[in-house]
Amino acid sequence: MRLDKFLANAKVGSRKDVKKIIKAGIVSVNGIIIKNPEFKVNYNDIIKVNDQTITPYHKVYIIFNKPSGYTSSKSEYERNVFEFITHPYIENLHIAGRLDKDVEGLLLITNDGEFTHKVISPKYNVEKEYLVEINGILTVDMIKKAKKGITLKNGRSFKPAIIKKINDNLISIIITEGKYHEVKLLLKSLGLFYNKIERIRIGSLNLYDFNLKKGDWIEIDYKTAMKALE
C-alpha cells in the first residue's frame, strides 16, 4: 500500500493533506524519514508522524446505550446518536440495526458492512431481545399468537416472536427479524400498549454486561463483537 493511502485511511488527513505532510519530512517508516508519498508500506511497518505512531485503519465495533429522544441516523435536523460518539472514524461509521427515536438501549455502531448485514438480515436469525413496560395484561393466548408469527390486516407478516412475562408490567420480546416498527406493531396486534421499550441484547451480546449509562459508549474488540452473531 502507498504511504499516502495508508495515512489517509488512518484519518491523518485527506490524500492531499498527507502528501504535504510526507513531503514536509515529518513521516518515518521503521525509523527512516520518507518523503515519497508513493513509498510502499505494509501493516507490519511502524509508521510515525511527528514521532506519534499511527494505527492502521481497522474495523471498529462500538456498543452504545441509546437514550430516548435521539434518532438512529446522522440527521442534521434532529438530535441523533452520533452526537455522543467521538471517534476518528466517525464519518465511516453506521448503525447495525436501528432503533426508533423513542426506543432505548443497545445499538451497535461499526464500519464493518459484512457484520452489519449478518446482524440485520432475517436469514441469519440473530436474536434481538427487548424489555417492554406495558399497559395491559399479557395472556397465554397472546404468547401463543406471537409464537406462531403475526400477519397484519395489510398482509404484512412477521416471523415468530418469543414473549416472556417478567412481572405484571414488564415483558421480554425476542425477535429475529427487526423489521420497521416490528416490536410496536406486534404489541399493537396483541392489544398491548407500552410505556417504554429497551433493546438489551443482540445475539449473546448483552447491554447489561457493560455497565453503560444512557448516552455512554465503549469500543469493543472483534471477538466480543462476534457475540452478536451467536
Backbone as numpy.savetxt, mean C-alpha at the origin, in Angstrom:
# Nx Ny Nz CAx CAy CAz Cx Cy Cz
25.03 -0.53 -15.97 24.19 0.66 -15.97 25.07 1.91 -15.97
24.65 2.93 -16.71 25.39 4.19 -16.72 25.32 4.86 -15.35
26.39 5.56 -15.01 26.45 6.24 -13.72 25.35 7.28 -13.58
25.08 8.04 -14.63 24.04 9.07 -14.53 22.65 8.45 -14.33
22.41 7.32 -14.97 21.12 6.64 -14.79 20.99 6.09 -13.38
22.08 5.53 -12.86 22.08 5.01 -11.49 21.70 6.11 -10.50
22.33 7.27 -10.64 22.08 8.38 -9.72 20.67 8.95 -9.89
20.21 9.03 -11.13 18.86 9.53 -11.37 17.82 8.58 -10.79
18.03 7.28 -10.97 17.11 6.29 -10.41 17.08 6.35 -8.89
18.24 6.68 -8.30 18.35 6.76 -6.84 17.82 8.09 -6.31
17.23 8.90 -7.18 16.60 10.17 -6.82 17.60 11.21 -6.32
18.84 11.14 -6.82 19.81 12.18 -6.51 19.43 13.46 -7.24
18.82 13.30 -8.40 18.37 14.43 -9.20 17.90 13.94 -10.55
17.49 14.87 -11.41 17.09 14.48 -12.76 18.33 14.03 -13.53
18.12 13.42 -14.69 19.26 12.98 -15.49 20.16 14.17 -15.84
19.54 15.31 -16.14 20.30 16.52 -16.46 21.09 17.00 -15.25
20.45 16.97 -14.08 21.12 17.43 -12.86 22.31 16.56 -12.49
22.12 15.23 -12.58 23.20 14.34 -12.14 24.40 14.41 -13.09
24.15 14.71 -14.35 25.29 14.88 -15.27 26.16 16.05 -14.82
25.51 17.12 -14.37 26.26 18.28 -13.87 27.03 17.92 -12.61
26.38 17.14 -11.74 27.02 16.72 -10.49 28.25 15.87 -10.77
28.11 14.95 -11.72 29.23 14.07 -12.07 30.39 14.88 -12.64
30.09 15.78 -13.55 31.13 16.58 -14.19 31.79 17.55 -13.22
31.10 17.83 -12.10 31.67 18.72 -11.08 32.75 18.03 -10.26
32.87 16.71 -10.42 33.94 15.98 -9.74 33.65 15.64 -8.29
32.38 15.49 -7.95 32.04 15.17 -6.56 31.44 13.76 -6.43
31.53 12.99 -7.52 31.00 11.62 -7.50 32.16 10.63 -7.58
32.15 9.67 -6.67 33.20 8.65 -6.70 32.58 7.26 -6.83
33.31 6.38 -7.50 32.92 4.98 -7.63 34.06 4.14 -7.08
33.78 3.44 -6.00 34.80 2.63 -5.33 36.05 3.45 -4.98
35.81 4.68 -4.54 36.89 5.54 -4.08 37.58 6.36 -5.15
37.16 6.22 -6.40 37.79 6.94 -7.51 36.80 7.97 -8.07
37.24 9.23 -8.18 36.38 10.28 -8.74 36.12 9.99 -10.22
34.86 10.00 -10.59 34.46 9.76 -11.98 33.73 10.99 -12.51
34.17 11.48 -13.68 33.55 12.66 -14.27 32.81 12.34 -15.57
32.74 11.07 -15.90 32.08 10.64 -17.13 30.69 10.09 -16.80
29.60 10.77 -17.20 28.24 10.30 -16.90 27.94 8.92 -17.48
28.67 8.51 -18.53 28.40 7.23 -19.18 29.18 6.08 -18.56
29.96 6.37 -17.54 30.75 5.34 -16.87 29.84 4.21 -16.38
30.23 2.97 -16.64 29.40 1.82 -16.30 29.60 1.40 -14.84
28.48 1.22 -14.13 28.52 0.79 -12.74 27.55 -0.38 -12.55
27.69 -1.07 -11.42 26.72 -2.11 -11.07 26.35 -1.95 -9.60
25.43 -2.78 -9.14 24.90 -2.60 -7.78 25.88 -3.01 -6.69
26.99 -3.62 -7.06 28.01 -3.96 -6.07 28.99 -2.83 -5.83
28.98 -1.83 -6.71 29.90 -0.70 -6.57 29.46 0.21 -5.42
30.44 0.84 -4.78 30.16 1.82 -3.74 30.22 3.20 -4.39
29.08 3.83 -4.49 28.97 5.11 -5.20 28.63 6.20 -4.19
29.43 7.27 -4.22 29.23 8.35 -3.26 29.12 9.69 -3.98
28.32 10.57 -3.40 28.23 11.96 -3.84 28.57 12.82 -2.64
29.64 13.61 -2.78 30.12 14.40 -1.63 30.36 13.52 -0.41
30.96 12.35 -0.66 31.30 11.38 0.40 30.08 10.75 1.07
28.89 10.96 0.51 27.69 10.32 1.04 27.32 9.14 0.14
27.26 7.94 0.73 26.96 6.74 -0.04 25.52 6.77 -0.55
25.37 6.45 -1.82 24.05 6.47 -2.46 23.48 5.05 -2.51
22.29 4.90 -1.99 21.61 3.60 -2.00 20.97 3.37 -3.36
21.20 2.22 -3.99 20.59 1.95 -5.29 19.07 1.98 -5.21
18.44 2.34 -6.32 16.98 2.32 -6.39 16.49 0.91 -6.07
15.49 0.81 -5.23 15.01 -0.50 -4.81 13.50 -0.47 -4.63
12.94 -1.63 -4.49 11.51 -1.74 -4.27 11.19 -1.34 -2.83
10.12 -0.58 -2.70 9.74 -0.03 -1.40 8.37 -0.57 -0.99
8.25 -0.92 0.29 6.98 -1.41 0.82 6.71 -0.66 2.13
5.57 0.01 2.18 5.22 0.83 3.34 3.87 0.40 3.89
3.79 0.29 5.21 2.51 0.09 5.89 2.10 1.43 6.48
0.88 1.82 6.18 0.35 3.11 6.65 -0.97 2.87 7.37
-1.11 3.47 8.54 -2.37 3.39 9.28 -3.22 4.60 8.91
-4.11 4.40 7.97 -4.89 5.50 7.39 -5.95 6.01 8.36
-5.98 7.32 8.58 -7.09 7.90 9.33 -8.27 8.18 8.41
-9.43 8.32 8.98 -10.61 8.69 8.20 -10.46 10.13 7.71
-11.08 10.42 6.56 -11.09 11.79 6.05 -10.04 12.08 5.00
-9.29 11.06 4.59 -8.24 11.24 3.58 -8.47 10.28 2.42
-8.28 10.78 1.21 -8.46 9.94 0.03 -7.22 9.09 -0.22
-7.44 7.94 -0.83 -6.33 7.04 -1.19 -5.85 7.40 -2.60
-5.29 8.58 -2.72 -4.86 9.07 -4.03 -3.81 10.16 -3.83
-3.39 10.76 -4.94 -2.49 11.91 -4.88 -3.22 13.17 -5.35
-4.50 13.23 -5.03 -5.34 14.36 -5.45 -4.80 15.68 -4.92
-4.80 16.69 -5.79 -4.38 18.03 -5.38 -5.53 18.80 -4.75
-6.73 18.25 -4.85 -7.92 19.00 -4.44 -8.53 18.49 -3.13
-8.05 17.36 -2.63 -8.55 16.81 -1.38 -7.38 16.38 -0.51
-7.62 16.32 0.79 -6.60 15.78 1.68 -6.39 14.31 1.33
-5.13 13.93 1.15 -4.87 12.55 0.74 -3.76 11.93 1.59
-3.67 10.62 1.54 -2.77 9.88 2.42 -1.30 10.18 2.17
-0.97 10.63 0.96 0.44 10.88 0.66 0.97 12.12 1.36
0.09 12.90 1.96 0.53 14.05 2.76 1.33 13.59 3.98
1.12 12.34 4.38 1.80 11.81 5.57 3.15 11.17 5.24
3.35 10.82 3.97 4.51 10.02 3.58 5.68 10.91 3.17
6.78 10.80 3.88 8.01 11.52 3.51 9.04 10.47 3.10
9.17 10.29 1.81 10.07 9.25 1.29 10.68 9.75 -0.01
11.96 9.47 -0.26 12.60 9.96 -1.49 11.97 9.42 -2.77
11.24 8.30 -2.68 10.62 7.71 -3.86 9.15 8.10 -3.99
8.72 9.13 -3.29 7.31 9.47 -3.19 6.61 9.56 -4.55
7.30 10.08 -5.56 6.67 10.24 -6.88 6.39 8.91 -7.55
7.09 7.86 -7.14 6.94 6.55 -7.76 6.04 5.61 -6.97
5.53 6.08 -5.84 4.74 5.21 -4.98 3.26 5.24 -5.33
2.61 4.10 -5.14 1.17 4.00 -5.35 0.59 3.09 -4.27
-0.72 2.99 -4.24 -1.40 2.21 -3.20 -1.80 0.84 -3.74
-1.50 -0.19 -2.97 -1.89 -1.55 -3.34 -3.19 -1.89 -2.62
-4.30 -1.41 -3.18 -5.60 -1.67 -2.58 -6.11 -0.46 -1.82
-6.86 0.39 -2.50 -7.31 1.64 -1.90 -8.39 1.43 -0.84
-8.57 2.46 -0.02 -9.65 2.51 0.95 -10.48 3.76 0.70
-11.79 3.67 0.95 -12.64 4.85 0.81 -12.21 5.94 1.78
-12.62 7.15 1.49 -12.22 8.30 2.30 -12.57 8.14 3.77
-13.73 7.55 4.06 -14.18 7.43 5.45 -13.74 6.12 6.11
-13.00 5.29 5.39 -12.54 4.01 5.94 -11.12 4.16 6.47
-10.85 3.54 7.60 -9.56 3.65 8.26 -8.75 2.37 8.08
-7.49 2.44 8.54 -6.72 1.22 8.70 -5.61 0.98 7.71
-5.34 -0.30 7.47 -4.16 -0.76 6.77 -4.15 -0.39 5.28
-3.13 0.37 4.91 -2.84 0.65 3.51 -1.43 0.17 3.21
-1.26 -0.47 2.07 0.06 -0.84 1.59 0.43 0.13 0.47
1.59 0.74 0.60 2.08 1.71 -0.38 3.41 1.20 -0.92
3.57 1.21 -2.24 4.73 0.56 -2.83 5.06 1.14 -4.20
6.20 0.74 -4.74 6.55 1.03 -6.13 6.67 -0.26 -6.93
6.18 -1.35 -6.36 6.27 -2.68 -6.95 4.94 -3.04 -7.60
4.86 -2.86 -8.91 3.61 -3.10 -9.63 3.15 -4.54 -9.61
4.08 -5.47 -9.70 3.73 -6.89 -9.68 3.12 -7.29 -8.33
3.71 -6.77 -7.27 3.19 -7.01 -5.92 1.76 -6.48 -5.79
1.54 -5.26 -6.27 0.21 -4.66 -6.21 -0.81 -5.49 -6.95
-0.44 -5.96 -8.13 -1.36 -6.79 -8.93 -1.78 -8.02 -8.15
-0.85 -8.66 -7.49 -1.16 -9.88 -6.74 -2.04 -9.58 -5.52
-1.83 -8.43 -4.91 -2.63 -8.06 -3.74 -4.08 -7.80 -4.12
-4.31 -7.12 -5.23 -5.67 -6.68 -5.55 -6.41 -7.58 -6.53
-5.71 -8.44 -7.26 -6.38 -9.28 -8.25 -7.18 -10.39 -7.58
-8.47 -10.54 -7.93 -9.31 -11.58 -7.32 -8.78 -13.00 -7.52
-8.03 -13.22 -8.59 -7.58 -14.59 -8.89 -6.56 -15.11 -7.88
-5.94 -14.20 -7.11 -4.97 -14.63 -6.11 -5.61 -14.88 -4.74
-6.88 -14.53 -4.61 -7.65 -14.81 -3.38 -6.96 -14.33 -2.10
-6.38 -13.14 -2.15 -5.74 -12.58 -0.96 -6.82 -12.06 -0.01
-6.79 -12.52 1.22 -7.79 -12.10 2.19 -7.55 -10.67 2.66
-8.64 -9.91 2.77 -8.62 -8.59 3.40 -9.65 -8.62 4.52
-9.20 -8.29 5.73 -10.11 -8.35 6.87 -10.42 -6.95 7.39
-11.70 -6.73 7.66 -12.19 -5.45 8.14 -12.92 -5.63 9.47
-12.69 -4.70 10.39 -13.51 -4.63 11.59 -14.56 -3.55 11.37
-15.81 -3.88 11.66 -16.90 -2.96 11.38 -17.76 -2.77 12.63
-17.89 -1.51 13.04 -18.83 -1.18 14.10 -20.20 -0.99 13.46
-21.17 -1.78 13.88 -22.47 -1.78 13.21 -23.59 -1.25 14.09
-24.64 -0.78 13.41 -25.94 -0.53 14.02 -26.86 -1.61 13.48
-27.40 -2.41 14.35 -28.24 -3.51 13.90 -27.79 -4.81 14.54
-28.48 -5.86 14.21 -28.19 -7.16 14.80 -27.76 -8.13 13.71
-26.56 -8.68 13.85 -26.07 -9.67 12.90 -26.74 -11.01 13.20
-27.36 -11.59 12.18 -28.06 -12.86 12.37 -27.31 -13.99 11.68
-27.69 -15.21 12.03 -27.10 -16.39 11.40 -27.41 -16.41 9.91
-28.61 -16.00 9.54 -29.00 -15.96 8.13 -28.13 -14.99 7.33
-27.78 -13.86 7.95 -26.90 -12.89 7.28 -25.53 -13.50 7.02
-25.02 -14.21 8.01 -23.70 -14.85 7.88 -23.73 -15.87 6.74
-24.81 -16.66 6.68 -24.95 -17.67 5.64 -25.07 -17.03 4.25
-25.83 -15.94 4.18 -26.02 -15.24 2.91 -24.70 -14.72 2.37
-23.90 -14.10 3.25 -22.60 -13.56 2.84 -21.67 -14.68 2.40
-21.75 -15.82 3.08 -20.86 -16.94 2.78 -21.14 -17.54 1.41
-22.38 -17.39 0.93 -22.75 -17.90 -0.40 -22.34 -16.94 -1.52
-22.10 -15.67 -1.15 -21.80 -14.66 -2.17 -23.04 -13.84 -2.46
-22.85 -12.55 -2.57 -23.96 -11.62 -2.74 -24.11 -11.21 -4.21
-25.35 -11.17 -4.68 -25.66 -10.61 -5.99 -26.65 -9.48 -5.80
-26.30 -8.29 -6.28 -27.16 -7.12 -6.12 -28.25 -7.11 -7.18
-29.24 -6.24 -7.01 -30.35 -6.15 -7.95 -29.89 -5.76 -9.35
-28.79 -5.01 -9.42 -28.28 -4.60 -10.74 -27.43 -5.68 -11.40
-27.35 -6.85 -10.75 -26.61 -7.97 -11.32 -25.16 -8.05 -10.89
-24.70 -7.04 -10.21 -23.32 -7.04 -9.73 -23.16 -8.08 -8.62
-22.14 -8.90 -8.73 -21.97 -9.99 -7.76 -20.62 -9.91 -7.07
-20.57 -10.53 -5.89 -19.35 -10.57 -5.09 -19.07 -12.00 -4.65
-17.80 -12.32 -4.54 -17.41 -13.64 -4.08 -17.82 -13.81 -2.61
-17.88 -15.05 -2.14 -18.26 -15.30 -0.74 -17.40 -14.52 0.25
-18.05 -14.07 1.32 -17.37 -13.34 2.39 -17.62 -14.07 3.71
-16.65 -13.98 4.59 -16.78 -14.60 5.91 -17.05 -13.50 6.93
-18.15 -13.63 7.64 -18.50 -12.65 8.68 -18.50 -13.34 10.04
-17.83 -12.71 11.00 -17.79 -13.24 12.36 -18.24 -12.16 13.34
-19.02 -12.57 14.32 -19.47 -11.65 15.36 -18.41 -11.60 16.46
-17.96 -10.38 16.78 -17.01 -10.20 17.87 -17.75 -9.82 19.15
-18.66 -8.87 19.02 -19.60 -8.56 20.10 -20.85 -7.97 19.46
-21.78 -7.47 20.25 -23.06 -7.01 19.71 -22.91 -5.87 18.69
-21.83 -5.11 18.79 -21.67 -3.94 17.92 -20.45 -4.02 17.01
-19.72 -5.13 17.07 -18.49 -5.23 16.29 -18.43 -6.58 15.57
-18.18 -6.51 14.25 -18.06 -7.73 13.46 -16.78 -7.70 12.63
-16.36 -8.87 12.20 -15.22 -9.00 11.29 -15.75 -9.47 9.94
-15.28 -8.83 8.87 -15.64 -9.24 7.51 -14.36 -9.55 6.75
-14.30 -10.74 6.17 -13.14 -11.15 5.38 -13.57 -11.36 3.93
-12.93 -10.63 3.02 -13.23 -10.75 1.59 -11.94 -11.08 0.84
-12.09 -11.51 -0.41 -10.91 -11.84 -1.22 -10.88 -11.10 -2.55
-11.79 -10.12 -2.70 -11.82 -9.36 -3.95 -11.37 -7.92 -3.73
-12.15 -7.16 -2.99 -11.84 -5.75 -2.80 -12.39 -4.88 -3.90
-13.55 -5.26 -4.44 -14.19 -4.43 -5.46 -14.63 -3.10 -4.85
-14.93 -2.16 -5.71 -15.32 -0.82 -5.30 -16.51 -0.87 -4.34
-16.34 -0.32 -3.14 -17.40 -0.25 -2.12 -17.91 -1.64 -1.70
-17.10 -2.66 -1.86 -17.60 -4.03 -1.63 -18.12 -4.23 -0.21
-17.36 -3.82 0.79 -17.78 -4.03 2.17 -19.06 -3.25 2.47
-19.12 -2.02 1.99 -20.31 -1.19 2.24 -21.54 -1.77 1.55
-21.37 -2.26 0.33 -22.49 -2.84 -0.40 -22.94 -4.16 0.24
-21.98 -4.91 0.76 -22.32 -6.14 1.46 -23.17 -5.83 2.69
-22.72 -4.85 3.46 -23.48 -4.45 4.66 -24.89 -3.99 4.30
-24.98 -3.18 3.25 -26.28 -2.66 2.82 -27.21 -3.78 2.39
-26.66 -4.75 1.65 -27.49 -5.86 1.18 -28.00 -6.72 2.33
-27.28 -6.69 3.45 -27.69 -7.46 4.63 -28.59 -6.65 5.56
-28.76 -5.37 5.24 -29.59 -4.51 6.07 -28.89 -3.99 7.31
-27.57 -3.91 7.24 -26.78 -3.43 8.38 -26.22 -2.04 8.09
-26.21 -1.19 9.09 -25.61 0.13 8.99 -24.31 0.14 9.78
-23.38 0.97 9.36 -22.08 0.98 10.03 -21.75 2.36 10.60
-20.99 2.35 11.69 -20.45 3.59 12.26 -19.00 3.79 11.85
-18.29 2.68 11.70 -16.85 2.75 11.42 -16.40 1.47 10.73
-15.54 1.64 9.73 -14.93 0.49 9.06 -13.42 0.66 9.10
-12.73 -0.39 9.51 -11.27 -0.35 9.59 -10.70 -1.63 9.01
-9.80 -1.49 8.02 -9.11 -2.68 7.51 -7.92 -2.97 8.43
-7.85 -4.21 8.89 -6.79 -4.56 9.84 -5.80 -5.58 9.29
-6.17 -6.24 8.18 -5.29 -7.31 7.71 -5.38 -7.48 6.20
-4.22 -7.72 5.57 -4.13 -8.15 4.17 -3.25 -9.39 4.17
-3.78 -10.52 3.69 -3.03 -11.77 3.80 -2.78 -12.07 5.26
-1.53 -12.31 5.62 -1.19 -12.52 7.03 -0.49 -11.29 7.62
-0.56 -10.18 6.89 0.04 -8.92 7.35 -1.00 -8.16 8.16
-0.79 -8.11 9.47 -1.78 -7.53 10.38 -1.32 -6.17 10.88
-2.17 -5.18 10.72 -1.85 -3.81 11.13 -1.47 -3.73 12.60
-2.15 -4.50 13.43 -1.94 -4.40 14.87 -0.58 -4.92 15.32
0.13 -5.62 14.44 1.46 -6.11 14.78 2.52 -5.00 14.76
2.15 -3.82 14.25 3.14 -2.76 14.04 2.97 -1.56 14.97
1.93 -1.57 15.78 1.75 -0.54 16.81 1.84 0.87 16.23
1.13 1.09 15.13 1.13 2.40 14.47 -0.11 3.19 14.86
0.09 4.44 15.21 -1.04 5.32 15.46 -1.61 5.78 14.12
-2.82 6.30 14.14 -3.42 6.82 12.91 -2.52 7.90 12.31
-2.22 7.76 11.02 -1.35 8.72 10.35 0.12 8.33 10.36
0.46 7.26 11.08 1.86 6.80 11.13 2.12 5.77 10.05
3.38 5.66 9.64 3.77 4.68 8.64 5.15 4.13 8.95
5.43 2.98 8.35 6.73 2.35 8.54 7.10 1.61 7.25
8.36 1.70 6.87 8.83 0.94 5.71 9.23 -0.45 6.17
8.76 -1.46 5.47 9.04 -2.84 5.83 9.90 -3.49 4.76
10.55 -4.59 5.10 11.40 -5.27 4.13 10.58 -6.20 3.24
11.23 -6.73 2.23 10.56 -7.57 1.24 9.90 -8.79 1.88
10.63 -9.45 2.77 10.10 -10.66 3.40 8.82 -10.37 4.17
8.81 -9.26 4.90 7.61 -8.89 5.66 6.47 -8.54 4.72
6.78 -7.80 3.65 5.74 -7.41 2.69 5.07 -8.62 2.06
5.84 -9.67 1.82 5.30 -10.86 1.16 4.27 -11.59 2.02
4.20 -11.25 3.31 3.16 -11.83 4.16 1.77 -11.43 3.68
1.70 -10.31 2.95 0.42 -9.85 2.42 -0.13 -10.82 1.38
0.72 -11.67 0.84 0.29 -12.61 -0.19 0.07 -14.01 0.36
0.26 -14.17 1.67 0.08 -15.50 2.28 -1.38 -15.77 2.61
